[in-house]
Structure formats: C-alpha cells, structure tokens
C-alpha cells in the first residue's frame, strides 16, 4: 500500500508544472482575449510621480446605483500623451475621477506582476455623448415636474442692495466680477456676500446645492437678498459637466429670487444656464448689468429729487406770495374790524350815556314830582297837625294843669319830627338816584365782562345771544375783559 502511494506521488510530481510555466499558460490564455471597447466609470485616478504612469480604478453600477463590477486600469506613460492629447483636444478636459468613458481595454497577465487591464485608447465622442444624454434626462425631468421655467419666470429686480455670489476660491472670473462690484460696495450702493464652493469633481454639485439651501433658509427668516450670482469664468465642456446635476438644477428652479449664472462662454453652457433667470457670458458682464441698474436708478432718483426740489421751491414761492397776500388781507380785515369795533363801542357808549342821561332825567323828574308830592303831603300833614294841635290846645286848656307839661313835650317832639320829614325824604331820593346811575353805568360791556361775563361773536362780527345761532363745528370768538380767543362748537 505504501509503495503504491509513493508511485502515485511520483506520477503527480512528474505531471506537475512550475509556477512560471503555469502563469505563462495563463498569460497565453489572457493574450488570446482581444482588446475591446468597454464602457467604464473612473472611480479612482492617480498619476505615479516617478514613472508617469496613470493608475485608475474602473467600476460599473446597476440602475439602482450598486457597484456590480470593478477592475484596475493602467495607462502607460508611453501611450499617455497620445491618449490624453486626443481626449483633451476633443473634450477640453483631462481624464478625471467620476468621468464616464469608452475605453479600449486589453487584459494583460504577467507572471511576475500579475493581472492588469491596460487602457490603450479612449473615444472622446462617447464622453461628450454621455454629457448630452445626461442633459436631456435633466431637462425631461424638470419639465415633467413643471419647474424648469420657475426661476426664469420671476421678475427682474428693480434695484440691487444685497447680492450673494457663489464661486470657486481664486477664480479669475471672481476677480473680474469683484472689480466692478467693489466700486458699488465702496460707495455703499450694494453689498456683496461671496461664498466659496468647488466647481469641479463629484462634490461640486453638493457644495453649491448646500449653499443655495442655506440661502433659502435665510430668505425664509426675512433676510434681504435681491439675487444670487453663480460664476466661474469659462472652462472646458468636460470641466463644466460636473455642474450638470439634477438636484442642483432643481434647487435653482425653486429659488424664490432670480439666479444669474456666469459660468462659461456661450458655447460652453450648462443646465444651470438654461434654468437660471439670466445667463451671462462672463462674470464681468453680470457685474456690469448690476452696476447699470444701480446707476440708472441713482440717475432717476437724482432727476426725481431735482424735480421735487423745483416743485417744492415753486410751491414755496406761491405759498409765500399767498401768505403775504393773506397777511395784508388779514391786516386790512383787522383794521376794518377794529374800526367797526371802535365805532360800535363809541355808538354803544353814546347809547348807554344817552340812556343813562334819560334815566337820570326821568328819575330826577320822578324825584321832583315825589318831592313836590312829599311837600304837599308834608304841608297837608302839617295843616292837619296844626289843626290837631289847635284842637289839642283847646283840649289842653280844658285839662288839668298836671298834664300840660306832658302834652307840651309831645307836641314839641311831633313838630320836630315833621319839620325834618321833607329833608329825609329828599336824602333818600338822592341816594336812590345815585344807585340807579351807578347801576346804569355798570351795565356796559366792559364792566359786565370784568364781572366774569363774556361776549360771543360770530366771525362776521355779529353778536350771538342764542346757541342756535352757532352751528356745530362753526368757529366763533369769545371776547373777555383782557382779550379775545377763537373757539369751535363741537356738539
């Protein structure tokens, strides 16, 4: 049994081959596989510093985005200049990570270095066609969602005070833009807020999209921004292809403020140029447009200010003339009113004096009549008293002498009383006349107003004695002892 096993081992050993021969056989098999055009996406790309070879990693994804195939690719230094030169001449870009290409691949197996896939050629038309297919898909999606014209349909800003600028750091186009924008900013005409983002590579769309989302949040909080300018300043079609992104294009469509682009020249347009409100060939043209609007508004405002100033000066001159005329009319009217007042006061003073004189004369007449009457009454009374005294004397003579003194005293008192009666009556009459004269003199307007009364006059100078003479909201004058005030009836 042992001998048989040893024999079988010798046979297997005799039938075995060396590793190098085995790998040469594998190499021969691999060589039999012809080079083919293969659609691949560059997932990684690295240029070897010393050798100059380009090492790449090619992948394939299914419709769900899952990776289903992967291999290493090599572009040898000897073929690199020819392949890259042709591709760059057609697309304007070098081979970069994330790019989809149609490459001529040849499998190579070496017994020392193992298996690799050599990139022998690249068809640039496929890459350009893939870009166009992607653009067509984005347009169809935005049209189906009915947002492709959303930003283009927004009205143009009538003025610019705050502008947001999104650009790569150190871009030449940014310098051109800020040269114009700097003038506007220095004079306080417009503020420019610059934000940086990548414009090449797989992260470029995400970074720009994130800045737009942040700007949307600020607008929702009430921040003032008139427009956003996305600028770069030229580039190859392949370089700009990174911006042909569905989510980024949709974000621009949904911006509530106009979006301006100045990314590439007219021949190098991206989907962002198609959906934005305005697409400018260069960043400097975008800045000049903003400057033209601001300058036009400033000139219009200056013209309006001059017109308003001229109109105000004209109105002021008219008002001054009218005021001077009104002042003269008011002075004339005041003189008329004053003269009329003086005339009225003189007339009324004369009326009061005449009335007082008539009253004094009437009262004096009455007093004279009363004095005469009182004299007659006193004479009658005196005659009666004398008659009574005579009778009393007769009676006295008949009285006993003890009552004679008492009767004589009584007679003397009564005689004294009636002797002074006319004088007292005249004194009382004179006092009454003086009181009446003082009363008459105290009923004049000035004396009456000094006692707390007031005189109500309408604006035409007539005296109002009843409330019905003054209508609601009518202005009238109140004359007091120390001046005149204007008033208005409210109800």
C-alpha positions as CSV (number, residue, x, y, z in Angstrom):
1,X,0.0,0.0,0.0
2,X,2.8,2.3,0.9
3,X,4.7,1.5,-2.3
4,X,1.5,2.3,-4.4
5,X,1.1,5.7,-2.7
6,X,4.7,6.5,-3.4
7,X,4.3,5.6,-7.0
8,X,1.2,7.8,-7.4
9,X,3.1,10.7,-5.8
10,X,5.9,10.3,-8.3
11,X,3.4,10.3,-11.2
12,X,1.7,13.5,-9.9
13,X,5.1,15.2,-9.4
14,X,6.1,14.2,-12.9
15,X,2.8,15.6,-14.3
16,X,3.1,19.0,-12.4
17,X,4.5,22.2,-13.8
18,X,6.4,25.1,-12.4
19,X,4.7,28.3,-11.3
20,X,6.3,30.3,-14.0
21,X,5.1,27.8,-16.6
22,X,1.6,27.9,-15.2
23,X,1.5,31.7,-15.2
24,X,2.9,31.7,-18.7
25,X,0.0,29.5,-19.7
26,X,-2.4,31.8,-18.0
27,X,-0.7,34.7,-19.8
28,X,-1.2,32.9,-23.1
29,X,-4.9,32.5,-22.4
30,X,-5.3,36.1,-21.4
31,X,-3.4,37.2,-24.5
32,X,-6.0,35.3,-26.6
33,X,-8.7,37.7,-25.3
34,X,-8.8,40.6,-27.8
35,X,-8.9,44.2,-26.8
36,X,-12.5,45.6,-26.6
37,X,-14.2,48.9,-26.3
38,X,-15.7,48.9,-22.8
39,X,-18.0,51.5,-21.0
40,X,-16.5,52.3,-17.6
41,X,-16.7,55.0,-14.9
42,X,-13.4,56.2,-13.4
43,X,-13.8,55.7,-9.7
44,X,-10.1,56.5,-8.7
45,X,-7.3,58.1,-10.7
46,X,-3.7,58.5,-9.6
47,X,-0.6,59.7,-11.6
48,X,2.6,58.0,-10.4
49,X,5.1,60.8,-9.7
50,X,8.2,59.0,-10.8
51,X,7.1,56.7,-13.6
52,X,4.4,59.0,-15.1
53,X,2.0,56.0,-15.5
54,X,-1.7,56.6,-14.6
55,X,-3.3,54.1,-12.4
56,X,-7.1,54.0,-12.3
57,X,-10.0,52.0,-10.9
58,X,-12.9,51.4,-13.3
59,X,-16.3,50.5,-12.0
60,X,-19.8,49.7,-13.3
61,X,-23.1,50.4,-11.4
62,X,-26.5,49.0,-12.0
63,X,-29.7,51.1,-12.3
64,X,-30.0,51.2,-8.5
65,X,-26.5,52.6,-8.2
66,X,-25.0,49.4,-6.8
67,X,-21.5,48.5,-7.8
68,X,-21.5,45.3,-9.9
69,X,-18.0,45.2,-11.4
70,X,-14.6,46.7,-10.7
71,X,-11.0,46.4,-12.0
72,X,-7.7,48.2,-12.0
73,X,-6.7,50.1,-15.1
74,X,-3.3,51.3,-16.3
75,X,-2.4,53.9,-18.8
76,X,1.3,53.5,-19.6
77,X,3.4,56.6,-19.9
78,X,4.3,55.8,-23.4
79,X,0.7,55.8,-24.5
80,X,-0.5,58.5,-22.1
81,X,0.5,61.5,-24.3
82,X,-1.3,60.2,-27.3
83,X,-4.5,59.1,-25.5
84,X,-4.8,62.1,-23.2
85,X,-3.9,64.5,-26.0
86,X,-6.7,63.3,-28.3
87,X,-9.2,63.2,-25.5
88,X,-8.3,66.7,-24.2
89,X,-8.4,68.1,-27.7
90,X,-12.0,66.9,-28.2
91,X,-13.5,67.5,-24.8
92,X,-11.3,70.2,-23.4
93,X,-10.6,68.2,-20.3
94,X,-8.2,65.6,-18.9
95,X,-9.3,62.2,-17.6
96,X,-10.6,62.8,-14.1
97,X,-12.3,60.9,-11.4
98,X,-16.1,60.4,-11.8
99,X,-15.9,60.7,-15.6
100,X,-17.6,58.1,-17.8
101,X,-15.5,57.0,-20.8
102,X,-15.5,54.5,-23.6
103,X,-12.1,52.9,-23.4
104,X,-10.2,50.3,-25.5
105,X,-9.1,47.8,-22.8
106,X,-6.7,44.9,-23.2
107,X,-6.2,42.3,-20.5
108,X,-2.6,41.6,-19.6
109,X,-1.2,38.9,-17.3
110,X,2.5,38.8,-16.3
111,X,4.0,36.0,-14.4
112,X,5.8,38.5,-12.1
113,X,3.4,41.5,-11.9
114,X,0.1,39.7,-12.1
115,X,-3.1,40.7,-13.9
116,X,-3.9,44.2,-15.1
117,X,-6.1,45.9,-17.7
118,X,-4.3,48.3,-20.0
119,X,-6.2,51.4,-21.3
120,X,-5.0,51.7,-24.9
121,X,-7.4,54.3,-26.2
122,X,-10.4,56.5,-25.3
123,X,-13.2,57.6,-27.6
124,X,-14.0,61.2,-26.6
125,X,-17.3,61.2,-28.5
126,X,-18.8,58.8,-26.0
127,X,-17.9,61.1,-23.1
128,X,-19.5,64.0,-24.9
129,X,-22.5,62.0,-25.8
130,X,-22.9,60.9,-22.2
131,X,-22.9,64.5,-21.2
132,X,-25.7,65.3,-23.7
133,X,-27.7,62.3,-22.6
134,X,-27.5,63.4,-19.0
135,X,-28.5,66.9,-20.0
136,X,-31.5,65.6,-21.9
137,X,-32.6,63.5,-18.9
138,X,-32.3,66.5,-16.6
139,X,-34.4,68.7,-19.0
140,X,-37.1,66.0,-19.3
141,X,-37.3,65.5,-15.5
142,X,-37.6,69.2,-14.7
143,X,-40.2,69.6,-17.5
144,X,-42.2,66.7,-16.1
145,X,-42.0,68.3,-12.6
146,X,-43.1,71.7,-14.2
147,X,-40.3,73.7,-12.5
148,X,-38.0,74.2,-15.5
149,X,-39.3,77.7,-16.1
150,X,-39.9,78.6,-12.5
151,X,-36.8,80.8,-11.9
152,X,-36.9,82.2,-15.5
153,X,-40.5,83.5,-14.9
154,X,-39.5,85.6,-11.8
155,X,-39.5,89.3,-12.4
156,X,-36.1,91.1,-12.7
157,X,-35.1,93.0,-9.6
158,X,-35.8,96.7,-9.9
159,X,-32.8,97.5,-7.8
160,X,-29.9,95.8,-6.1
161,X,-28.9,96.3,-2.5
162,X,-27.7,92.8,-1.4
163,X,-26.2,90.2,-3.8
164,X,-24.9,86.7,-2.9
165,X,-22.0,85.4,-5.0
166,X,-21.1,81.7,-5.3
167,X,-17.7,80.9,-7.0
168,X,-14.6,78.8,-6.6
169,X,-11.8,80.3,-4.5
170,X,-9.3,82.2,-6.5
171,X,-11.3,82.0,-9.7
172,X,-10.2,84.6,-12.3
173,X,-13.8,85.3,-13.0
174,X,-14.4,86.3,-9.4
175,X,-11.7,88.9,-9.6
176,X,-13.3,90.4,-12.7
177,X,-16.7,90.5,-11.0
178,X,-15.4,92.0,-7.8
179,X,-13.5,94.7,-9.7
180,X,-16.9,96.2,-10.7
181,X,-18.7,95.1,-7.5
182,X,-16.0,96.7,-5.4
183,X,-16.9,100.1,-6.7
184,X,-20.5,99.7,-5.8
185,X,-19.6,98.4,-2.4
186,X,-17.2,101.2,-1.6
187,X,-19.9,103.8,-2.2
188,X,-22.5,101.9,-0.2
189,X,-24.7,101.3,-3.1
190,X,-24.8,97.5,-2.9
191,X,-23.5,94.7,-0.6
192,X,-21.9,91.6,-2.0
193,X,-21.6,88.4,0.1
194,X,-19.2,85.9,-1.5
195,X,-19.4,82.2,-0.7
196,X,-16.9,79.6,-1.9
197,X,-17.6,76.1,-3.4
198,X,-15.9,73.6,-5.7
199,X,-17.0,73.7,-9.3
200,X,-15.2,70.5,-10.4
201,X,-15.3,67.0,-9.1
202,X,-18.1,64.9,-7.6
203,X,-18.5,67.2,-4.6
204,X,-19.1,70.3,-6.7
205,X,-22.9,70.0,-7.2
206,X,-23.4,69.1,-3.5
207,X,-21.4,72.1,-2.2
208,X,-23.2,74.6,-4.4
209,X,-26.6,73.0,-3.6
210,X,-25.8,73.3,0.2
211,X,-25.1,77.0,-0.2
212,X,-28.4,77.5,-2.0
213,X,-30.2,75.6,0.7
214,X,-28.6,77.8,3.3
215,X,-29.5,80.9,1.4
216,X,-33.1,79.7,1.2
217,X,-33.2,79.3,4.9
218,X,-32.0,82.9,5.4
219,X,-34.7,84.2,3.0
220,X,-37.3,82.3,4.9
221,X,-36.2,84.2,8.1
222,X,-36.6,87.5,6.4
223,X,-33.0,88.2,5.3
224,X,-32.8,90.6,2.3
225,X,-31.1,89.2,-0.8
226,X,-32.0,90.5,-4.3
227,X,-30.3,87.9,-6.4
228,X,-27.6,85.2,-6.3
229,X,-24.8,85.0,-8.9
230,X,-23.1,81.7,-9.7
231,X,-19.9,82.4,-11.5
232,X,-16.8,80.7,-12.6
233,X,-15.5,82.3,-15.8
234,X,-15.1,79.7,-18.5
235,X,-13.8,76.2,-18.8
236,X,-14.0,73.1,-21.0
237,X,-17.2,71.2,-21.6
238,X,-15.9,68.3,-19.5
239,X,-14.9,70.6,-16.7
240,X,-18.3,72.2,-16.6
241,X,-20.1,68.9,-16.9
242,X,-19.9,68.5,-13.1
243,X,-22.5,71.2,-12.9
244,X,-25.0,69.3,-15.0
245,X,-26.6,67.9,-11.9
246,X,-30.4,67.2,-11.5
247,X,-30.6,68.2,-7.8
248,X,-28.6,71.4,-8.3
249,X,-30.7,72.4,-11.3
250,X,-33.9,71.7,-9.4
251,X,-32.6,73.9,-6.5
252,X,-32.0,76.8,-8.8
253,X,-35.5,76.4,-10.3
254,X,-37.1,76.5,-6.9
255,X,-35.2,79.6,-5.7
256,X,-37.6,82.4,-4.8
257,X,-35.2,85.1,-6.1
258,X,-33.6,85.4,-9.5
259,X,-30.4,83.4,-10.1
260,X,-27.8,84.7,-12.5
261,X,-25.1,82.5,-14.0
262,X,-21.7,83.4,-15.4
263,X,-20.1,80.0,-15.6
264,X,-18.9,79.5,-19.1
265,X,-18.9,81.2,-22.5
266,X,-21.9,80.9,-24.8
267,X,-20.5,77.8,-26.4
268,X,-20.0,76.1,-23.0
269,X,-23.4,76.3,-21.5
270,X,-24.6,74.1,-18.7
271,X,-28.1,73.1,-17.5
272,X,-27.7,75.8,-14.8
273,X,-27.5,78.5,-17.6
274,X,-30.7,77.1,-19.1
275,X,-32.8,77.2,-15.9
276,X,-31.5,80.4,-14.3
277,X,-33.1,83.8,-14.8
278,X,-30.2,85.2,-16.7
279,X,-27.1,83.6,-18.1
280,X,-24.1,86.0,-18.8
281,X,-21.1,85.1,-21.0
282,X,-18.6,86.4,-18.4
283,X,-18.7,87.4,-14.7
284,X,-17.8,90.9,-15.6
285,X,-20.9,91.2,-17.8
286,X,-23.0,90.1,-14.8
287,X,-21.4,92.7,-12.6
288,X,-21.8,95.4,-15.3
289,X,-25.5,94.6,-15.6
290,X,-26.0,95.1,-11.8
291,X,-24.0,98.3,-12.0
292,X,-26.1,99.6,-14.9
293,X,-29.3,99.0,-13.0
294,X,-28.0,100.7,-9.8
295,X,-26.6,103.7,-11.8
296,X,-29.8,104.1,-13.8
297,X,-31.8,104.1,-10.6
298,X,-29.5,106.6,-9.0
299,X,-29.8,108.9,-12.0
300,X,-33.6,108.5,-12.0
301,X,-33.7,109.3,-8.3
302,X,-31.5,112.3,-8.9
303,X,-33.8,113.6,-11.6
304,X,-36.8,112.9,-9.3
305,X,-35.1,114.8,-6.5
306,X,-34.4,117.8,-8.7
307,X,-38.0,117.8,-10.0
308,X,-39.3,117.6,-6.4
309,X,-36.9,120.3,-5.3
310,X,-38.0,122.6,-8.1
311,X,-41.7,121.8,-7.5
312,X,-41.2,122.5,-3.8
313,X,-39.4,125.8,-4.4
314,X,-42.2,126.8,-6.8
315,X,-44.9,125.8,-4.3
316,X,-43.0,127.7,-1.6
317,X,-42.9,130.8,-3.7
318,X,-46.6,130.5,-4.3
319,X,-47.3,130.0,-0.7
320,X,-45.1,132.9,0.3
321,X,-47.0,135.1,-2.1
322,X,-50.3,133.8,-0.9
323,X,-49.2,134.2,2.7
324,X,-48.1,137.8,2.1
325,X,-51.5,138.5,0.4
326,X,-53.4,136.8,3.2
327,X,-51.3,138.7,5.7
328,X,-52.3,142.0,4.0
329,X,-55.9,141.0,3.8
330,X,-55.8,139.9,7.4
331,X,-54.3,143.3,8.4
332,X,-56.9,145.1,6.4
333,X,-59.7,143.0,7.8
334,X,-58.3,143.5,11.3
335,X,-58.3,147.3,10.8
336,X,-61.8,147.1,9.5
337,X,-62.9,145.0,12.4
338,X,-61.1,147.3,14.8
339,X,-62.6,150.4,13.3
340,X,-66.0,148.8,13.3
341,X,-65.5,147.8,16.9
342,X,-64.4,151.3,17.9
343,X,-67.4,152.7,16.1
344,X,-69.7,150.2,17.7
345,X,-68.2,150.9,21.1
346,X,-68.5,154.6,20.7
347,X,-72.0,154.3,19.5
348,X,-72.9,151.9,22.3
349,X,-71.1,154.1,24.8
350,X,-73.2,157.1,23.5
351,X,-76.3,155.0,23.7
352,X,-75.5,154.0,27.2
353,X,-74.7,157.6,28.1
354,X,-77.9,158.8,26.5
355,X,-79.9,156.0,28.1
356,X,-78.3,156.9,31.5
357,X,-79.0,160.6,31.0
358,X,-82.6,159.9,30.0
359,X,-82.9,157.6,33.0
360,X,-81.3,160.2,35.3
361,X,-83.6,162.9,33.9
362,X,-86.6,160.6,34.2
363,X,-85.7,159.6,37.8
364,X,-84.9,163.3,38.6
365,X,-88.4,164.2,37.3
366,X,-89.9,161.5,39.3
367,X,-87.9,162.7,42.3
368,X,-89.1,166.2,41.7
369,X,-92.6,165.0,41.4
370,X,-92.2,162.9,44.5
371,X,-90.6,165.9,46.3
372,X,-93.5,168.2,45.4
373,X,-95.8,165.4,46.4
374,X,-94.0,164.9,49.6
375,X,-94.0,168.7,50.2
376,X,-97.7,168.8,49.6
377,X,-98.1,165.7,51.8
378,X,-96.0,167.4,54.4
379,X,-98.0,170.6,54.1
380,X,-101.2,168.7,54.4
381,X,-99.8,166.7,57.3
382,X,-98.6,170.0,58.9
383,X,-102.0,171.6,58.4
384,X,-103.6,168.6,59.9
385,X,-101.2,168.7,62.7
386,X,-101.7,172.4,63.3
387,X,-105.4,171.8,63.3
388,X,-104.9,168.9,65.6
389,X,-102.6,171.0,67.8
390,X,-105.2,173.7,67.9
391,X,-107.8,171.1,68.9
392,X,-105.3,169.7,71.4
393,X,-104.7,173.2,72.8
394,X,-108.4,173.6,73.3
395,X,-108.4,170.2,75.0
396,X,-105.4,171.1,77.0
397,X,-106.9,174.2,78.3
398,X,-109.6,172.0,79.5
399,X,-107.2,169.5,81.0
400,X,-105.9,169.8,84.4
401,X,-102.5,171.7,84.6
402,X,-100.7,168.5,85.7
403,X,-101.0,167.1,82.1
404,X,-99.9,170.4,80.5
405,X,-96.2,169.7,80.6
406,X,-96.5,166.2,79.1
407,X,-98.7,167.4,76.3
408,X,-96.3,170.2,75.5
409,X,-93.4,167.8,75.3
410,X,-95.4,165.5,73.0
411,X,-96.4,168.4,70.8
412,X,-92.7,169.5,70.5
413,X,-91.5,166.0,69.5
414,X,-94.1,165.7,66.9
415,X,-93.4,169.1,65.5
416,X,-89.7,168.3,65.4
417,X,-90.4,165.0,63.6
418,X,-92.5,166.6,60.9
419,X,-90.2,169.5,60.5
420,X,-87.3,167.1,59.4
421,X,-89.5,164.8,57.3
422,X,-89.1,166.6,53.9
423,X,-85.3,166.6,54.4
424,X,-85.2,162.8,55.0
425,X,-87.4,162.1,52.0
426,X,-85.2,164.2,49.7
427,X,-82.0,162.4,51.0
428,X,-83.5,159.0,50.3
429,X,-84.5,160.1,46.8
430,X,-81.0,161.4,46.1
431,X,-79.4,158.1,47.3
432,X,-81.8,156.2,45.1
433,X,-80.9,158.3,42.1
434,X,-77.1,157.7,42.7
435,X,-77.7,153.9,43.0
436,X,-79.7,153.9,39.7
437,X,-76.9,156.0,38.0
438,X,-74.2,153.6,39.2
439,X,-76.4,150.6,38.0
440,X,-76.8,152.2,34.6
441,X,-73.1,152.9,34.3
442,X,-72.3,149.3,35.4
443,X,-74.3,147.6,32.7
444,X,-71.9,148.5,29.9
445,X,-70.0,145.6,28.0
446,X,-66.6,146.3,29.6
447,X,-67.9,146.5,33.1
448,X,-70.0,143.4,32.5
449,X,-67.1,141.4,31.2
450,X,-65.0,142.4,34.2
451,X,-67.6,140.7,36.4
452,X,-66.8,137.4,34.7
453,X,-69.2,137.6,31.7
454,X,-68.1,137.2,28.0
455,X,-69.4,138.4,24.6
456,X,-69.9,135.8,21.9
457,X,-69.3,137.0,18.3
458,X,-69.5,135.1,15.0
459,X,-66.7,135.5,12.5
460,X,-68.8,138.1,10.6
461,X,-68.8,140.3,13.8
462,X,-72.5,139.8,14.8
463,X,-73.2,139.1,18.4
464,X,-74.7,135.6,19.2
465,X,-77.1,135.5,22.1
466,X,-78.5,132.0,21.5
467,X,-76.9,128.7,20.9
468,X,-79.0,128.1,17.8
469,X,-77.1,131.0,16.1
470,X,-73.9,128.9,16.1
471,X,-73.8,125.7,14.1
472,X,-71.9,122.6,15.0
473,X,-68.1,122.8,14.0
474,X,-68.6,126.5,13.4
475,X,-65.7,128.7,14.6
476,X,-66.6,131.8,16.8
477,X,-64.9,134.3,19.0
478,X,-65.2,134.8,22.8
479,X,-64.4,138.4,23.9
480,X,-63.3,138.7,27.5
481,X,-62.2,141.7,29.6
482,X,-58.5,141.0,28.8
483,X,-58.6,139.7,25.2
484,X,-60.2,137.6,22.5
485,X,-60.0,133.8,21.9
486,X,-61.2,131.6,19.0
487,X,-63.4,128.6,19.7
488,X,-65.3,125.9,17.8
489,X,-68.6,124.3,18.7
490,X,-68.2,120.6,18.8
491,X,-71.8,119.5,19.5
